[in-house]
Amino acid sequence: MNMQKHTWKRVLWGVFLVVVVVFAIWGYKTSTSDNSSSSDSLQTVTIGYQAGDPISIAKARGELKKKMKAKGYKVVFKEFQNGAAEMQAMKSGSIDYARVGDTPPITSIAQGTKITLVAAGSSKANGSGLLVGKNSGINSLSDLKGKTIAYTSNTSSQYMILKVLQKAGLSTSDVTLKDMSQADAGVAFAKGKIDAWANWDPYTAQAQVKYDAKMLINGATLDVNNRDFLISGSYANQHKTVSKLLVKYLGQDMAWANNHKSQLVTMMAKELSLSKTIVKKMVDRRSYSLGSVTTTELKEEQSIADLFYDEGITKKQVTIKVNNN
């Protein structure tokens, strides 16, 4: 009798375990299915950015992604070395929005690309300019004559070069201009193979700290703001809710950045794999914002468009309007 009871206990215990396992598996599958369904229901929004820019900050902070997810959107970030590369990506449809400087939209519009200026940000004038090596022998703008200057075409550094030469009373034929990527120019600058380099933060701060480079002149002196812009193509016009949400949440991220500079430096030093000294230099010489485009930004863009056309860089006269679509 005791043996029979023992046998029945084993049978019942076995049945209990089977039931537990079945429910566990069912629960796991249901949970996985629900998560998959939830993820699949999110609409993907892809944003192009550059190291250290407002989108880079939003990515590192993580709030934008959370807030957009709550509204039904999955944000995907794609990093680019410069705005020219972002414009190509936007043209091919691989990104929906791009954070660029003030010049890439101009050259793209001149080439027939339809651009929407979704939002405008603050100036990076103090961190943008012309760097010279400590042993270059260049101490004034007049010393640039006959020198080799690196820049990246279709970026704010190209506009910077033109403004520098104007102020120096020089023409493009008075210097040797080298169109180089940031990576190649950085190596050439460190090795002394170029005399000057037009660029922006964090590259300028990095060169100043690591190579003891001197900022011969900055954007503030030249009235070159190298302003942040959030731009899009036809996507923005077809997804106005997305644009409004991005402007709202990115604006909140920028407000946080301005009010938490110490935390920002620590966060971005990790994000960019740069020393806190470099990042602090970059952060301390600018403020952050992102909001509606005003007539001020439109006039700045028109000035770039006019100069590029006068210099023959663009073959089409661009007129900047509130909406270029």
C-alpha positions in Angstrom: 0.0 0.0 0.0 2.8 2.4 0.9 4.5 1.4 -2.3 1.4 2.3 -4.3 1.1 5.7 -2.5 4.7 6.4 -3.3 4.1 5.5 -7.0 1.1 7.8 -7.2 3.0 10.7 -5.6 5.7 10.3 -8.2 3.1 10.3 -11.0 1.4 13.4 -9.7 4.7 15.2 -9.2 5.7 14.4 -12.7 2.3 15.7 -14.1 2.8 18.9 -12.0 6.3 19.5 -13.5 5.0 18.9 -17.0 2.2 21.5 -16.5 4.7 24.0 -15.0 7.1 23.5 -18.0 4.3 23.8 -20.5 3.0 27.1 -19.0 6.6 28.4 -18.7 7.2 27.7 -22.4 3.8 29.1 -23.4 4.4 32.3 -21.3 7.9 32.8 -22.9 6.5 32.4 -26.4 3.6 34.8 -25.6 6.1 37.3 -24.2 8.4 37.0 -27.1 5.5 37.3 -29.6 4.2 40.4 -27.8 7.6 42.1 -27.8 8.2 41.2 -31.4 4.8 42.6 -32.4 5.4 45.7 -30.4 8.8 46.3 -32.0 7.4 45.6 -35.5 4.6 48.1 -35.0 7.1 50.9 -34.4 7.8 53.2 -37.4 11.6 53.5 -38.0 13.0 57.1 -38.3 16.7 57.2 -39.3 18.7 60.3 -38.4 22.2 61.1 -39.7 24.6 62.9 -37.4 28.3 63.8 -36.8 30.5 63.3 -33.8 29.8 65.8 -31.0 26.8 67.5 -32.6 23.3 67.9 -31.0 22.1 64.5 -32.3 25.3 62.9 -31.0 24.4 64.4 -27.6 20.8 63.1 -27.8 22.0 59.7 -28.8 24.4 59.5 -25.8 21.7 60.8 -23.4 19.1 58.3 -24.5 16.0 60.3 -23.8 15.1 61.0 -27.4 14.9 57.4 -28.3 12.7 56.6 -25.2 10.3 59.5 -25.9 10.0 58.7 -29.6 9.3 55.0 -28.8 6.5 56.1 -26.5 5.0 57.9 -29.5 5.4 54.8 -31.8 8.7 55.5 -33.5 12.0 53.6 -33.4 14.9 56.0 -33.9 18.0 54.7 -35.6 21.2 56.8 -35.6 23.8 56.8 -38.4 27.1 58.6 -38.0 28.9 60.4 -40.8 32.2 62.3 -41.0 30.7 65.4 -42.5 27.6 67.0 -43.9 28.5 66.3 -47.5 28.3 62.6 -46.8 25.0 63.0 -45.0 23.5 64.8 -48.0 24.5 61.9 -50.3 22.9 59.5 -47.8 19.7 61.6 -47.8 19.6 61.7 -51.5 19.9 57.9 -51.7 17.1 57.6 -49.1 19.2 55.8 -46.4 18.4 58.5 -43.8 15.3 60.5 -43.2 16.8 63.5 -41.3 20.3 64.9 -41.0 22.0 67.2 -38.6 24.4 69.3 -40.8 26.2 72.6 -40.8 25.1 75.6 -42.8 26.8 74.8 -46.1 25.8 71.3 -47.2 22.2 72.3 -47.8 23.3 75.0 -50.2 25.4 72.9 -52.5 22.7 70.2 -52.5 19.9 72.6 -53.4 22.1 74.0 -56.2 22.5 70.4 -57.5 18.7 70.1 -57.7 18.0 68.3 -54.4 14.9 69.4 -52.6 15.6 70.3 -49.0 13.4 71.1 -46.0 15.0 73.1 -43.2 13.2 71.5 -40.3 15.0 73.3 -37.4 17.9 75.6 -36.7 20.3 75.5 -33.8 23.0 77.6 -32.2 26.2 78.9 -33.7 29.5 77.0 -33.5 31.5 80.1 -34.6 34.0 80.0 -31.7 34.9 76.4 -32.3 35.1 76.7 -36.1 38.0 78.4 -37.9 41.4 78.1 -39.5 44.0 76.1 -37.6 47.8 76.5 -38.2 50.6 74.3 -36.9 52.8 75.6 -34.1 55.8 75.5 -36.5 54.1 76.8 -39.6 55.4 80.3 -39.3 51.9 81.7 -39.9 51.1 84.5 -37.5 48.7 86.6 -39.5 46.3 86.2 -42.4 48.8 87.8 -44.8 51.2 84.9 -44.0 48.8 82.5 -45.7 50.0 83.6 -49.1 51.7 80.7 -50.8 50.7 78.2 -48.1 48.8 74.9 -48.4 45.4 74.9 -46.7 43.2 71.9 -46.3 39.4 71.9 -46.3 36.5 69.6 -47.2 34.3 70.5 -50.1 30.6 71.1 -49.7 31.0 71.7 -46.0 31.2 74.8 -43.8 35.0 74.6 -44.0 34.8 75.5 -47.7 32.8 78.6 -46.9 35.3 79.3 -44.1 38.2 79.3 -46.5 36.5 81.8 -48.9 35.7 84.2 -46.0 39.3 83.9 -44.7 40.8 84.7 -48.1 38.4 87.7 -48.5 39.4 89.1 -45.1 43.1 88.6 -46.0 42.7 90.3 -49.3 43.8 87.1 -51.1 42.3 84.9 -53.8 42.2 81.2 -54.2 45.2 81.5 -56.7 47.3 82.9 -53.9 47.2 79.7 -51.9 47.2 76.0 -52.5 43.9 74.5 -51.5 43.6 70.8 -50.8 40.2 69.1 -50.7 40.6 66.4 -48.0 38.4 64.3 -45.7 38.7 65.1 -42.0 40.6 61.9 -41.4 43.2 62.5 -44.1 43.6 66.2 -43.2 44.0 65.3 -39.5 46.9 63.0 -40.3 48.5 65.5 -42.8 48.2 68.3 -40.2 49.8 66.3 -37.5 52.7 65.5 -39.8 53.1 69.1 -40.9 52.3 68.2 -44.5 49.7 71.1 -44.7 50.2 74.6 -43.3 46.6 75.3 -42.3 43.3 73.4 -41.8 39.8 74.8 -41.9 37.5 72.8 -39.6 35.2 72.7 -36.7 34.8 71.1 -33.2 35.6 68.5 -32.0 38.4 68.4 -34.6 39.6 71.9 -33.9 39.7 71.3 -30.1 41.4 68.0 -30.6 44.2 69.6 -32.8 44.6 72.5 -30.3 45.0 70.1 -27.3 46.9 67.3 -28.9 49.1 69.2 -31.4 49.3 72.6 -29.8 47.6 74.0 -32.9 46.7 77.7 -33.0 43.3 79.0 -34.1 44.5 81.8 -36.5 41.0 83.1 -36.9 37.6 81.8 -35.9 34.1 82.0 -37.3 33.0 84.7 -34.8 35.6 87.1 -36.3 34.5 86.2 -39.8 30.8 86.2 -39.2 30.7 82.5 -40.1 28.3 80.8 -37.7 28.5 77.2 -38.9 25.1 76.8 -37.4 23.3 73.5 -36.6 20.5 72.6 -38.9 18.1 69.6 -38.8 17.1 69.0 -42.4 15.2 66.5 -44.4 14.0 65.8 -47.9 10.4 64.9 -48.9 10.2 62.8 -45.7 9.6 65.8 -43.5 6.6 67.0 -45.6 5.1 63.6 -45.5 5.7 63.1 -41.7 5.0 66.4 -40.1 4.2 64.9 -36.7 7.6 63.2 -36.6 9.3 66.6 -37.4 7.4 68.3 -34.6 8.3 65.6 -32.1 12.0 65.7 -33.0 12.2 69.4 -32.7 10.4 69.3 -29.3 12.5 66.5 -27.8 15.8 67.6 -29.3 15.1 71.1 -27.9 14.7 69.5 -24.5 18.0 67.7 -24.9 19.8 70.9 -25.8 18.3 72.7 -22.8 19.6 69.8 -20.6 23.1 70.2 -22.3 23.2 73.9 -21.5 22.3 73.3 -17.8 24.5 70.3 -17.2 27.8 71.2 -18.7 29.9 69.0 -16.3 27.7 66.0 -16.9 27.8 66.7 -20.6 31.6 66.7 -20.7 31.8 63.4 -18.9 29.1 61.8 -21.1 30.5 63.1 -24.4 34.1 62.2 -23.5 32.9 58.6 -23.2 30.7 58.8 -26.3 33.5 60.3 -28.5 36.4 58.4 -26.9 38.2 61.7 -26.3 39.8 63.2 -23.2 37.7 65.4 -21.0 40.2 68.3 -21.7 39.3 68.2 -25.4 35.6 67.8 -24.9 35.5 70.6 -22.2 37.2 73.0 -24.6 34.5 72.2 -27.2 31.6 72.5 -24.8 32.8 75.7 -23.0 32.9 77.7 -26.2 29.4 77.2 -27.4 25.8 76.9 -26.3 23.1 74.5 -27.6 19.7 75.0 -29.0 17.4 73.6 -31.6 14.1 75.2 -32.7 12.1 76.8 -35.5 14.0 78.4 -38.4 13.9 82.2 -38.4 14.7 84.9 -40.9 18.1 85.2 -39.3 19.1 81.7 -40.3 17.6 82.1 -43.8 19.6 85.3 -44.4 22.8 83.5 -43.3 22.0 80.7 -45.7 21.4 83.1 -48.5 24.8 84.8 -47.9 26.5 81.4 -48.4 24.5 80.7 -51.5 25.4 84.1 -53.0 29.1 83.7 -52.3 29.3 80.2 -53.7 27.6 81.3 -56.8 29.9 84.3 -57.2 32.9 82.1 -56.8 31.7 79.6 -59.3 31.4 76.8 -56.8 27.7 76.4 -57.6 26.5 76.8 -61.2 23.0 77.7 -60.2 21.9 80.7 -58.2 20.1 79.4 -55.1 17.3 81.4 -53.4 16.6 80.3 -49.9 12.9 80.3 -49.0 10.9 79.2 -45.9 10.2 75.9 -47.7 12.3 74.7 -50.6 9.9 71.8 -51.5 
